[in-house]
Structures are given as structure tokens and as C-alpha cells.
């Protein structure tokens, strides 16, 4: 299968068949597409296909991607929801409970150096980059 074409462009895929029959049948379709940033550099083709396939009379599409400028420009980033806005405080709270004492005892070897431990904890949370596993 040609990886440069999306599932909506390839006539042999179930997605293509269902989507293109939708224009002949009055039905509402909503697609959830995750991981746009994981596509191997074929962003322009994907963006064109999604824009051509979506709209009030066609299909509603909910997209998920890391915040790449190409997608932010193409799909109006102001309408998006940043995962980091939702997970930052949870990651911070978890890291504080699980790591703060460990950082003081084993990394700094000093239970009294609370300010330095908080700085290290802040760096860990920042470098988590929205990922909370």
C-alpha cells in the first residue's frame, strides 16, 4: 500500500469506501485521527485530504498531533486544546509526591536544600514535555 497517500485517498481501503458512499447517503460522520505528527513528512498531502474531506456537509474531523507549526497554521491552532494545559498540574503533583524526597536524599545528599530540590523537580516536569506515563 502506498504510504504517501492517506486512507481517504486510497480506493482500496475501507475508509475510502465508507467515506465516499457517505456523500450518497444522508448520514453524519465524525472521524478521530490521532498522531498526525507521526506521518513520515507527507504533511501537505494529509492536510489537503483532511481539508477536502471535512466540513459541515461532509464530515466532522477531530485531529490529534504534537504542536507542529505546519498543523497549527493549517488547522487554526486557536481552536485546539493543549494536552500540556491539562496534564501539567497532575505531572507536577505526582513528581512532587514520588520524587521530591528522593531528589533531596540521593541526588543532593541534603534534606535541608529544599530550594535546589524544587528546581530539579521543576526541570523534570518541564522535560516531561506533556507526557505522563
N, CA, C and O atoms as a GROMACS GRO file, in nm:
protein
  532
    1UNK      N    1   0.085  -0.118   0.000
    1UNK     CA    2   0.000   0.000   0.000
    1UNK      C    3   0.090   0.124   0.000
    1UNK      O    4   0.189   0.128   0.073
    2UNK      N    5   0.057   0.222  -0.078
    2UNK     CA    6   0.135   0.345  -0.089
    2UNK      C    7   0.120   0.427   0.038
    2UNK      O    8   0.010   0.474   0.069
    3UNK      N    9   0.230   0.445   0.113
    3UNK     CA   10   0.225   0.517   0.240
    3UNK      C   11   0.215   0.668   0.221
    3UNK      O   12   0.189   0.740   0.317
    4UNK      N   13   0.236   0.717   0.099
    4UNK     CA   14   0.227   0.861   0.078
    4UNK      C   15   0.083   0.907   0.061
    4UNK      O   16   0.056   1.027   0.072
    5UNK      N   17  -0.008   0.817   0.034
    5UNK     CA   18  -0.150   0.852   0.022
    5UNK      C   19  -0.220   0.820   0.152
    5UNK      O   20  -0.187   0.722   0.219
    6UNK      N   21  -0.317   0.901   0.190
    6UNK     CA   22  -0.388   0.876   0.314
    6UNK      C   23  -0.500   0.775   0.292
    6UNK      O   24  -0.533   0.740   0.179
    7UNK      N   25  -0.557   0.728   0.403
    7UNK     CA   26  -0.663   0.627   0.393
    7UNK      C   27  -0.786   0.679   0.319
    7UNK      O   28  -0.862   0.600   0.264
    8UNK      N   29  -0.806   0.811   0.317
    8UNK     CA   30  -0.921   0.866   0.245
    8UNK      C   31  -0.894   0.879   0.096
    8UNK      O   32  -0.987   0.899   0.018
    9UNK      N   33  -0.767   0.868   0.055
    9UNK     CA   34  -0.732   0.881  -0.086
    9UNK      C   35  -0.719   0.746  -0.157
    9UNK      O   36  -0.731   0.739  -0.279
   10UNK      N   37  -0.696   0.641  -0.082
   10UNK     CA   38  -0.672   0.510  -0.141
   10UNK      C   39  -0.804   0.436  -0.160
   10UNK      O   40  -0.873   0.404  -0.064
   11UNK      N   41  -0.838   0.410  -0.284
   11UNK     CA   42  -0.968   0.349  -0.316
   11UNK      C   43  -0.985   0.210  -0.258
   11UNK      O   44  -1.098   0.164  -0.241
   12UNK      N   45  -0.876   0.142  -0.227
   12UNK     CA   46  -0.885   0.004  -0.180
   12UNK      C   47  -0.910  -0.006  -0.029
   12UNK      O   48  -0.927  -0.117   0.022
   13UNK      N   49  -0.910   0.106   0.042
   13UNK     CA   50  -0.926   0.098   0.188
   13UNK      C   51  -1.071   0.109   0.229
   13UNK      O   52  -1.151   0.172   0.160
   14UNK      N   53  -1.108   0.047   0.342
   14UNK     CA   54  -1.244   0.058   0.394
   14UNK      C   55  -1.282   0.204   0.424
   14UNK      O   56  -1.398   0.243   0.406
   15UNK      N   57  -1.187   0.283   0.468
   15UNK     CA   58  -1.215   0.424   0.499
   15UNK      C   59  -1.261   0.498   0.375
   15UNK      O   60  -1.356   0.576   0.380
   16UNK      N   61  -1.195   0.473   0.264
   16UNK     CA   62  -1.230   0.539   0.138
   16UNK      C   63  -1.372   0.501   0.098
   16UNK      O   64  -1.452   0.586   0.062
   17UNK      N   65  -1.401   0.374   0.104
   17UNK     CA   66  -1.532   0.324   0.063
   17UNK      C   67  -1.644   0.383   0.148
   17UNK      O   68  -1.743   0.432   0.094
   18UNK      N   69  -1.628   0.379   0.279
   18UNK     CA   70  -1.730   0.432   0.370
   18UNK      C   71  -1.745   0.582   0.349
   18UNK      O   72  -1.857   0.633   0.341
   19UNK      N   73  -1.634   0.652   0.340
   19UNK     CA   74  -1.640   0.798   0.330
   19UNK      C   75  -1.707   0.842   0.200
   19UNK      O   76  -1.793   0.930   0.201
   20UNK      N   77  -1.668   0.782   0.089
   20UNK     CA   78  -1.722   0.827  -0.038
   20UNK      C   79  -1.868   0.783  -0.061
   20UNK      O   80  -1.940   0.847  -0.137
   21UNK      N   81  -1.910   0.676   0.004
   21UNK     CA   82  -2.052   0.638  -0.001
   21UNK      C   83  -2.135   0.734   0.084
   21UNK      O   84  -2.255   0.751   0.060
   22UNK      N   85  -2.072   0.796   0.183
   22UNK     CA   86  -2.141   0.889   0.271
   22UNK      C   87  -2.200   1.004   0.193
   22UNK      O   88  -2.307   1.054   0.230
   23UNK      N   89  -2.136   1.049   0.088
   23UNK     CA   90  -2.188   1.161   0.011
   23UNK      C   91  -2.316   1.124  -0.063
   23UNK      O   92  -2.390   1.212  -0.107
   24UNK      N   93  -2.343   0.994  -0.077
   24UNK     CA   94  -2.463   0.949  -0.146
   24UNK      C   95  -2.576   0.918  -0.047
   24UNK      O   96  -2.692   0.905  -0.088
   25UNK      N   97  -2.544   0.905   0.080
   25UNK     CA   98  -2.641   0.868   0.182
   25UNK      C   99  -2.643   0.975   0.290
   25UNK      O  100  -2.536   1.013   0.340
   26UNK      N  101  -2.761   1.025   0.329
   26UNK     CA  102  -2.765   1.128   0.433
   26UNK      C  103  -2.732   1.070   0.570
   26UNK      O  104  -2.820   1.018   0.640
   27UNK      N  105  -2.607   1.081   0.608
   27UNK     CA  106  -2.561   1.026   0.734
   27UNK      C  107  -2.455   1.121   0.792
   27UNK      O  108  -2.381   1.184   0.716
   28UNK      N  109  -2.448   1.132   0.921
   28UNK     CA  110  -2.348   1.216   0.985
   28UNK      C  111  -2.227   1.131   1.023
   28UNK      O  112  -2.241   1.026   1.085
   29UNK      N  113  -2.108   1.177   0.985
   29UNK     CA  114  -1.986   1.104   1.015
   29UNK      C  115  -1.891   1.194   1.092
   29UNK      O  116  -1.876   1.312   1.060
   30UNK      N  117  -1.829   1.138   1.194
   30UNK     CA  118  -1.726   1.207   1.270
   30UNK      C  119  -1.607   1.113   1.279
   30UNK      O  120  -1.621   0.998   1.320
   31UNK      N  121  -1.488   1.163   1.240
   31UNK     CA  122  -1.367   1.082   1.246
   31UNK      C  123  -1.272   1.139   1.350
   31UNK      O  124  -1.262   1.260   1.366
   32UNK      N  125  -1.204   1.051   1.420
   32UNK     CA  126  -1.100   1.089   1.514
   32UNK      C  127  -0.968   1.037   1.459
   32UNK      O  128  -0.949   0.916   1.442
   33UNK      N  129  -0.876   1.129   1.430
   33UNK     CA  130  -0.748   1.092   1.372
   33UNK      C  131  -0.639   1.132   1.469
   33UNK      O  132  -0.622   1.250   1.501
   34UNK      N  133  -0.564   1.033   1.516
   34UNK     CA  134  -0.460   1.055   1.617
   34UNK      C  135  -0.322   1.044   1.554
   34UNK      O  136  -0.301   0.963   1.464
   35UNK      N  137  -0.230   1.124   1.600
   35UNK     CA  138  -0.089   1.108   1.561
   35UNK      C  139  -0.052   1.165   1.426
   35UNK      O  140   0.029   1.105   1.355
   36UNK      N  141  -0.108   1.279   1.387
   36UNK     CA  142  -0.071   1.338   1.258
   36UNK      C  143   0.080   1.363   1.250
   36UNK      O  144   0.140   1.350   1.143
   37UNK      N  145   0.141   1.397   1.361
   37UNK     CA  146   0.284   1.425   1.364
   37UNK      C  147   0.369   1.299   1.341
   37UNK      O  148   0.490   1.310   1.320
   38UNK      N  149   0.309   1.183   1.345
   38UNK     CA  150   0.383   1.058   1.326
   38UNK      C  151   0.391   1.016   1.180
   38UNK      O  152   0.453   0.915   1.148
   39UNK      N  153   0.328   1.092   1.092
   39UNK     CA  154   0.335   1.064   0.949
   39UNK      C  155   0.473   1.104   0.899
   39UNK      O  156   0.528   1.206   0.941
   40UNK      N  157   0.530   1.025   0.811
   40UNK     CA  158   0.666   1.049   0.762
   40UNK      C  159   0.675   1.164   0.663
   40UNK      O  160   0.697   1.142   0.544
   41UNK      N  161   0.658   1.287   0.711
   41UNK     CA  162   0.682   1.405   0.629
   41UNK      C  163   0.585   1.431   0.516
   41UNK      O  164   0.610   1.521   0.435
   42UNK      N  165   0.476   1.358   0.505
   42UNK     CA  166   0.378   1.380   0.398
   42UNK      C  167   0.269   1.476   0.445
   42UNK      O  168   0.151   1.456   0.415
   43UNK      N  169   0.308   1.578   0.517
   43UNK     CA  170   0.211   1.667   0.580
   43UNK      C  171   0.120   1.739   0.481
   43UNK      O  172  -0.001   1.747   0.503
   44UNK      N  173   0.175   1.791   0.372
   44UNK     CA  174   0.093   1.867   0.277
   44UNK      C  175  -0.020   1.783   0.218
   44UNK      O  176  -0.133   1.830   0.206
   45UNK      N  177   0.011   1.660   0.182
   45UNK     CA  178  -0.090   1.571   0.127
   45UNK      C  179  -0.200   1.540   0.228
   45UNK      O  180  -0.318   1.540   0.195
   46UNK      N  181  -0.160   1.516   0.352
   46UNK     CA  182  -0.255   1.485   0.458
   46UNK      C  183  -0.344   1.606   0.486
   46UNK      O  184  -0.465   1.592   0.501
   47UNK      N  185  -0.283   1.723   0.493
   47UNK     CA  186  -0.359   1.846   0.519
   47UNK      C  187  -0.462   1.870   0.410
   47UNK      O  188  -0.578   1.901   0.438
   48UNK      N  189  -0.421   1.855   0.285
   48UNK     CA  190  -0.514   1.873   0.172
   48UNK      C  191  -0.630   1.775   0.180
   48UNK      O  192  -0.746   1.814   0.162
   49UNK      N  193  -0.600   1.650   0.208
   49UNK     CA  194  -0.704   1.547   0.214
   49UNK      C  195  -0.802   1.575   0.328
   49UNK      O  196  -0.923   1.562   0.311
   50UNK      N  197  -0.750   1.611   0.443
   50UNK     CA  198  -0.837   1.638   0.557
   50UNK      C  199  -0.926   1.759   0.529
   50UNK      O  200  -1.045   1.756   0.558
   51UNK      N  201  -0.869   1.864   0.474
   51UNK     CA  202  -0.948   1.983   0.443
   51UNK      C  203  -1.055   1.954   0.337
   51UNK      O  204  -1.167   2.002   0.347
   52UNK      N  205  -1.020   1.875   0.238
   52UNK     CA  206  -1.113   1.839   0.131
   52UNK      C  207  -1.224   1.747   0.184
   52UNK      O  208  -1.336   1.749   0.134
   53UNK      N  209  -1.192   1.668   0.285
   53UNK     CA  210  -1.286   1.568   0.336
   53UNK      C  211  -1.376   1.619   0.447
   53UNK      O  212  -1.475   1.555   0.480
   54UNK      N  213  -1.343   1.732   0.505
   54UNK     CA  214  -1.419   1.779   0.620
   54UNK      C  215  -1.505   1.900   0.585
   54UNK      O  216  -1.484   1.966   0.484
   55UNK      N  217  -1.600   1.924   0.670
   55UNK     CA  218  -1.688   2.039   0.652
   55UNK      C  219  -1.827   2.007   0.700
   55UNK      O  220  -1.860   1.890   0.722
   56UNK      N  221  -1.910   2.108   0.718
   56UNK     CA  222  -2.043   2.086   0.774
   56UNK      C  223  -2.131   1.992   0.694
   56UNK      O  224  -2.216   1.924   0.750
   57UNK      N  225  -2.113   1.988   0.563
   57UNK     CA  226  -2.196   1.899   0.480
   57UNK      C  227  -2.126   1.768   0.449
   57UNK      O  228  -2.182   1.683   0.379
   58UNK      N  229  -2.006   1.749   0.498
   58UNK     CA  230  -1.929   1.629   0.467
   58UNK      C  231  -1.905   1.546   0.593
   58UNK      O  232  -1.977   1.450   0.620
   59UNK      N  233  -1.805   1.584   0.668
   59UNK     CA  234  -1.759   1.503   0.780
   59UNK      C  235  -1.693   1.594   0.883
   59UNK      O  236  -1.620   1.686   0.847
   60UNK      N  237  -1.720   1.568   1.009
   60UNK     CA  238  -1.651   1.639   1.116
   60UNK      C  239  -1.528   1.557   1.152
   60UNK      O  240  -1.536   1.434   1.165
   61UNK      N  241  -1.414   1.624   1.170
   61UNK     CA  242  -1.290   1.553   1.198
   61UNK      C  243  -1.224   1.615   1.321
   61UNK      O  244  -1.207   1.736   1.329
   62UNK      N  245  -1.187   1.530   1.416
   62UNK     CA  246  -1.113   1.571   1.535
   62UNK      C  247  -0.971   1.517   1.520
   62UNK      O  248  -0.951   1.397   1.506
   63UNK      N  249  -0.873   1.608   1.522
   63UNK     CA  250  -0.734   1.571   1.496
   63UNK      C  251  -0.651   1.576   1.624
   63UNK      O  252  -0.679   1.653   1.716
   64UNK      N  253  -0.549   1.491   1.629
   64UNK     CA  254  -0.456   1.490   1.741
   64UNK      C  255  -0.314   1.490   1.686
   64UNK      O  256  -0.280   1.411   1.598
   65UNK      N  257  -0.232   1.580   1.741
   65UNK     CA  258  -0.093   1.589   1.697
   65UNK      C  259  -0.013   1.666   1.800
   65UNK      O  260  -0.068   1.744   1.878
   66UNK      N  261   0.116   1.643   1.800
   66UNK     CA  262   0.203   1.734   1.875
   66UNK      C  263   0.195   1.869   1.806
   66UNK      O  264   0.161   1.875   1.688
   67UNK      N  265   0.225   1.976   1.876
   67UNK     CA  266   0.207   2.110   1.818
   67UNK      C  267   0.312   2.147   1.713
   67UNK      O  268   0.402   2.226   1.740
   68UNK      N  269   0.299   2.091   1.595
   68UNK     CA  270   0.389   2.127   1.486
   68UNK      C  271   0.334   2.250   1.414
   68UNK      O  272   0.214   2.257   1.389
   69UNK      N  273   0.420   2.345   1.379
   69UNK     CA  274   0.373   2.468   1.312
   69UNK      C  275   0.290   2.442   1.186
   69UNK      O  276   0.194   2.515   1.160
   70UNK      N  277   0.326   2.341   1.108
   70UNK     CA  278   0.253   2.314   0.984
   70UNK      C  279   0.106   2.281   1.012
   70UNK      O  280   0.018   2.322   0.936
   71UNK      N  281   0.078   2.208   1.120
   71UNK     CA  282  -0.060   2.175   1.155
   71UNK      C  283  -0.130   2.292   1.223
   71UNK      O  284  -0.249   2.315   1.202
   72UNK      N  285  -0.056   2.367   1.305
   72UNK     CA  286  -0.115   2.482   1.370
   72UNK      C  287  -0.162   2.585   1.268
   72UNK      O  288  -0.269   2.644   1.282
   73UNK      N  289  -0.082   2.606   1.165
   73UNK     CA  290  -0.119   2.700   1.058
   73UNK      C  291  -0.238   2.648   0.977
   73UNK      O  292  -0.332   2.722   0.948
   74UNK      N  293  -0.233   2.522   0.942
   74UNK     CA  294  -0.334   2.464   0.854
   74UNK      C  295  -0.471   2.451   0.921
   74UNK      O  296  -0.574   2.466   0.856
   75UNK      N  297  -0.472   2.421   1.051
   75UNK     CA  298  -0.598   2.389   1.117
   75UNK      C  299  -0.636   2.487   1.228
   75UNK      O  300  -0.708   2.450   1.320
   76UNK      N  301  -0.588   2.608   1.220
   76UNK     CA  302  -0.625   2.713   1.316
   76UNK      C  303  -0.602   2.668   1.460
   76UNK      O  304  -0.694   2.622   1.528
   77UNK      N  305  -0.480   2.681   1.505
   77UNK     CA  306  -0.440   2.633   1.638
   77UNK      C  307  -0.523   2.693   1.752
   77UNK      O  308  -0.529   2.634   1.859
   78UNK      N  309  -0.585   2.808   1.730
   78UNK     CA  310  -0.664   2.869   1.838
   78UNK      C  311  -0.786   2.784   1.874
   78UNK      O  312  -0.843   2.802   1.981
   79UNK      N  313  -0.824   2.694   1.786
   79UNK     CA  314  -0.938   2.606   1.815
   79UNK      C  315  -0.894   2.479   1.888
   79UNK      O  316  -0.978   2.396   1.924
   80UNK      N  317  -0.765   2.464   1.910
   80UNK     CA  318  -0.713   2.341   1.969
   80UNK      C  319  -0.715   2.340   2.121
   80UNK      O  320  -0.745   2.439   2.187
   81UNK      N  321  -0.682   2.226   2.172
   81UNK     CA  322  -0.672   2.204   2.315
   81UNK      C  323  -0.533   2.148   2.341
   81UNK      O  324  -0.498   2.042   2.288
   82UNK      N  325  -0.454   2.217   2.421
   82UNK     CA  326  -0.318   2.171   2.450
   82UNK      C  327  -0.318   2.070   2.563
   82UNK      O  328  -0.362   2.100   2.674
   83UNK      N  329  -0.268   1.952   2.535
   83UNK     CA  330  -0.262   1.847   2.636
   83UNK      C  331  -0.182   1.893   2.758
   83UNK      O  332  -0.216   1.859   2.871
   84UNK      N  333  -0.077   1.970   2.734
   84UNK     CA  334   0.005   2.018   2.844
   84UNK      C  335  -0.076   2.106   2.941
   84UNK      O  336  -0.046   2.111   3.060
   85UNK      N  337  -0.176   2.175   2.889
   85UNK     CA  338  -0.262   2.256   2.976
   85UNK      C  339  -0.343   2.169   3.072
   85UNK      O  340  -0.380   2.212   3.180
   86UNK      N  341  -0.368   2.047   3.031
   86UNK     CA  342  -0.447   1.956   3.114
   86UNK      C  343  -0.362   1.867   3.205
   86UNK      O  344  -0.409   1.826   3.311
   87UNK      N  345  -0.239   1.839   3.166
   87UNK     CA  346  -0.160   1.741   3.240
   87UNK      C  347  -0.051   1.801   3.329
   87UNK      O  348   0.001   1.732   3.416
   88UNK      N  349  -0.016   1.928   3.309
   88UNK     CA  350   0.097   1.986   3.382
   88UNK      C  351   0.081   1.970   3.533
   88UNK      O  352   0.173   1.923   3.600
   89UNK      N  353  -0.034   2.008   3.588
   89UNK     CA  354  -0.051   2.005   3.733
   89UNK      C  355  -0.053   1.861   3.787
   89UNK      O  356  -0.007   1.837   3.898
   90UNK      N  357  -0.104   1.768   3.710
   90UNK     CA  358  -0.103   1.627   3.752
   90UNK      C  359   0.040   1.572   3.754
   90UNK      O  360   0.080   1.502   3.846
   91UNK      N  361   0.116   1.606   3.650
   91UNK     CA  362   0.255   1.561   3.644
   91UNK      C  363   0.334   1.622   3.760
   91UNK      O  364   0.413   1.554   3.825
   92UNK      N  365   0.312   1.750   3.785
   92UNK     CA  366   0.381   1.821   3.893
   92UNK      C  367   0.348   1.758   4.028
   92UNK      O  368   0.439   1.732   4.108
   93UNK      N  369   0.221   1.732   4.054
   93UNK     CA  370   0.181   1.674   4.182
   93UNK      C  371   0.240   1.534   4.200
   93UNK      O  372   0.290   1.500   4.307
   94UNK      N  373   0.233   1.454   4.094
   94UNK     CA  374   0.288   1.317   4.101
   94UNK      C  375   0.439   1.321   4.126
   94UNK      O  376   0.491   1.248   4.210
   95UNK      N  377   0.509   1.405   4.051
   95UNK     CA  378   0.654   1.416   4.065
   95UNK      C  379   0.690   1.464   4.206
   95UNK      O  380   0.787   1.416   4.265
   96UNK      N  381   0.613   1.556   4.258
   96UNK     CA  382   0.640   1.608   4.392
   96UNK      C  383   0.627   1.498   4.497
   96UNK      O  384   0.712   1.485   4.585
   97UNK      N  385   0.521   1.419   4.487
   97UNK     CA  386   0.498   1.310   4.584
   97UNK      C  387   0.602   1.200   4.568
   97UNK      O  388   0.657   1.150   4.667
   98UNK      N  389   0.630   1.162   4.444
   98UNK     CA  390   0.716   1.046   4.419
   98UNK      C  391   0.866   1.077   4.420
   98UNK      O  392   0.947   0.990   4.452
   99UNK      N  393   0.903   1.200   4.384
   99UNK     CA  394   1.046   1.228   4.361
   99UNK      C  395   1.111   1.327   4.456
   99UNK      O  396   1.234   1.325   4.471
  100UNK      N  397   1.035   1.412   4.519
  100UNK     CA  398   1.095   1.522   4.597
  100UNK      C  399   1.192   1.471   4.704
  100UNK      O  400   1.307   1.515   4.708
  101UNK      N  401   1.148   1.379   4.788
  101UNK     CA  402   1.236   1.326   4.894
  101UNK      C  403   1.356   1.253   4.834
  101UNK      O  404   1.468   1.265   4.884
  102UNK      N  405   1.333   1.179   4.728
  102UNK     CA  406   1.442   1.107   4.662
  102UNK      C  407   1.548   1.203   4.609
  102UNK      O  408   1.668   1.177   4.622
  103UNK      N  409   1.505   1.313   4.550
  103UNK     CA  410   1.600   1.413   4.499
  103UNK      C  411   1.681   1.471   4.614
  103UNK      O  412   1.803   1.485   4.603
  104UNK      N  413   1.615   1.505   4.723
  104UNK     CA  414   1.687   1.562   4.837
  104UNK      C  415   1.788   1.463   4.896
  104UNK      O  416   1.901   1.501   4.926
  105UNK      N  417   1.748   1.339   4.912
  105UNK     CA  418   1.832   1.240   4.978
  105UNK      C  419   1.943   1.186   4.889
  105UNK      O  420   2.059   1.181   4.929
  106UNK      N  421   1.907   1.144   4.769
  106UNK     CA  422   2.003   1.070   4.686
  106UNK      C  423   2.076   1.154   4.584
  106UNK      O  424   2.189   1.120   4.546
  107UNK      N  425   2.016   1.261   4.537
  107UNK     CA  426   2.082   1.344   4.436
  107UNK      C  427   2.160   1.456   4.504
  107UNK      O  428   2.276   1.479   4.472
  108UNK      N  429   2.096   1.524   4.597
  108UNK     CA  430   2.161   1.637   4.664
  108UNK      C  431   2.233   1.595   4.792
  108UNK      O  432   2.318   1.669   4.842
  109UNK      N  433   2.200   1.480   4.845
  109UNK     CA  434   2.255   1.431   4.972
  109UNK      C  435   2.235   1.533   5.083
  109UNK      O  436   2.319   1.547   5.172
  110UNK      N  437   2.122   1.605   5.076
  110UNK     CA  438   2.098   1.713   5.172
  110UNK      C  439   1.949   1.736   5.189
  110UNK      O  440   1.884   1.792   5.100
  111UNK      N  441   1.893   1.693   5.300
  111UNK     CA  442   1.749   1.710   5.326
  111UNK      C  443   1.713   1.857   5.348
  111UNK      O  444   1.595   1.893   5.339
  112UNK      N  445   1.810   1.941   5.375
  112UNK     CA  446   1.784   2.082   5.406
  112UNK      C  447   1.775   2.169   5.280
  112UNK      O  448   1.725   2.281   5.286
  113UNK      N  449   1.823   2.119   5.167
  113UNK     CA  450   1.829   2.201   5.046
  113UNK      C  451   1.699   2.190   4.966
  113UNK      O  452   1.698   2.135   4.856
  114UNK      N  453   1.592   2.241   5.023
  114UNK     CA  454   1.459   2.230   4.962
  114UNK      C  455   1.449   2.311   4.832
  114UNK      O  456   1.387   2.267   4.736
  115UNK      N  457   1.510   2.429   4.830
  115UNK     CA  458   1.502   2.516   4.711
  115UNK      C  459   1.567   2.448   4.589
  115UNK      O  460   1.509   2.449   4.480
  116UNK      N  461   1.683   2.389   4.606
  116UNK     CA  462   1.753   2.320   4.495
  116UNK      C  463   1.673   2.198   4.450
  116UNK      O  464   1.666   2.170   4.330
  117UNK      N  465   1.614   2.126   4.543
  117UNK     CA  466   1.532   2.010   4.508
  117UNK      C  467   1.412   2.052   4.425
  117UNK      O  468   1.374   1.982   4.330
  118UNK      N  469   1.350   2.165   4.459
  118UNK     CA  470   1.235   2.215   4.382
  118UNK      C  471   1.278   2.254   4.241
  118UNK      O  472   1.204   2.232   4.146
  119UNK      N  473   1.397   2.313   4.228
  119UNK     CA  474   1.448   2.349   4.095
  119UNK      C  475   1.466   2.225   4.008
  119UNK      O  476   1.428   2.225   3.891
  120UNK      N  477   1.523   2.120   4.064
  120UNK     CA  478   1.542   1.995   3.990
  120UNK      C  479   1.407   1.935   3.953
  120UNK      O  480   1.388   1.888   3.841
  121UNK      N  481   1.313   1.937   4.046
  121UNK     CA  482   1.180   1.884   4.020
  121UNK      C  483   1.112   1.963   3.908
  121UNK      O  484   1.047   1.904   3.822
  122UNK      N  485   1.127   2.094   3.908
  122UNK     CA  486   1.071   2.178   3.801
  122UNK      C  487   1.128   2.139   3.665
  122UNK      O  488   1.055   2.133   3.566
  123UNK      N  489   1.258   2.112   3.660
  123UNK     CA  490   1.322   2.072   3.533
  123UNK      C  491   1.269   1.937   3.486
  123UNK      O  492   1.248   1.917   3.366
  124UNK      N  493   1.249   1.845   3.578
  124UNK     CA  494   1.196   1.714   3.542
  124UNK      C  495   1.055   1.728   3.483
  124UNK      O  496   1.025   1.668   3.380
  125UNK      N  497   0.972   1.807   3.547
  125UNK     CA  498   0.834   1.827   3.499
  125UNK      C  499   0.836   1.895   3.362
  125UNK      O  500   0.761   1.858   3.272
  126UNK      N  501   0.921   1.995   3.348
  126UNK     CA  502   0.932   2.066   3.218
  126UNK      C  503   0.977   1.973   3.108
  126UNK      O  504   0.924   1.977   2.997
  127UNK      N  505   1.074   1.888   3.137
  127UNK     CA  506   1.127   1.796   3.035
  127UNK      C  507   1.034   1.679   3.008
  127UNK      O  508   1.052   1.608   2.909
  128UNK      N  509   0.937   1.658   3.092
  128UNK     CA  510   0.837   1.554   3.066
  128UNK      C  511   0.761   1.588   2.939
  128UNK      O  512   0.705   1.500   2.873
  129UNK      N  513   0.758   1.716   2.906
  129UNK     CA  514   0.701   1.764   2.779
  129UNK      C  515   0.562   1.706   2.753
  129UNK      O  516   0.534   1.651   2.646
  130UNK      N  517   0.475   1.720   2.853
  130UNK     CA  518   0.335   1.681   2.840
  130UNK      C  519   0.309   1.531   2.852
  130UNK      O  520   0.194   1.489   2.850
  131UNK      N  521   0.412   1.450   2.866
  131UNK     CA  522   0.394   1.306   2.867
  131UNK      C  523   0.388   1.257   3.012
  131UNK      O  524   0.479   1.280   3.091
  132UNK      N  525   0.280   1.192   3.044
  132UNK     CA  526   0.256   1.145   3.180
  132UNK      C  527   0.226   0.997   3.174
  132UNK      O  528   0.111   0.957   3.158
  133UNK      N  529   0.329   0.915   3.187
  133UNK     CA  530   0.312   0.768   3.178
  133UNK      C  531   0.320   0.706   3.315
  133UNK      O  532   0.309   0.584   3.328
   0.00000   0.00000   0.00000
